[in-house]
Amino acid sequence: MEEKKTVNDANKQDVKKSNKKNKKPGFFARMGAKIKDVFSELKKVTWPSFGKVVKQTGIVIAVVLVFLVVITAFDFGLSELLKLISIS
């Protein structure tokens, strides 16, 4: 009878060990691993030079201003048309 207990105890310990191996790591361990992966990927990125960033930012601002002028002119034209229609 005692042998069965030791065999059962050994089986239980084996099951516990296999459960620990199959168990996912904790939340903080997984988040730490993800953050570590993010930083390793950021090291691989080719960053543009400061001059290139300033140039591209200027282009974006210029395009936005052009569209602002076009949309404002279109809006002004439509509002004037609406005033003409509502007068008559």
C-alpha positions, 0 to 999 in steps of 0.5 A, a space after each residue: 500500500 505504501 508503494 502505491 502512495 509513493 508512486 502516486 506522489 511521484 506521478 503528482 509531482 510529475 504532473 505538477 512539473 509538466 503543468 508548470 512547463 505548460 503554464 503561460 508566464 505571468 502578465 508582467 513577464 509577458 509585458 516585459 518581453 513585449 516591451 523588450 521586443 519593441 525596443 529591439 525592433 526600434 534599434 533596427 529602424 533607419 531614422 531620417 536625418 533632421 534636415 529631411 524631417 524639416 523638409 517633409 514637415 514644410 511640405 505637409 504644412 504647405 499642402 495643408 495651407 493650399 487645401 485650406 485656401 481652396 476649401 475656404 474659397 469654395 465655401 465662400 463661393 457657395 455661401 455667396 450663391 446661397 445668398 443670391 438664391 435666397 434674395 430672389 
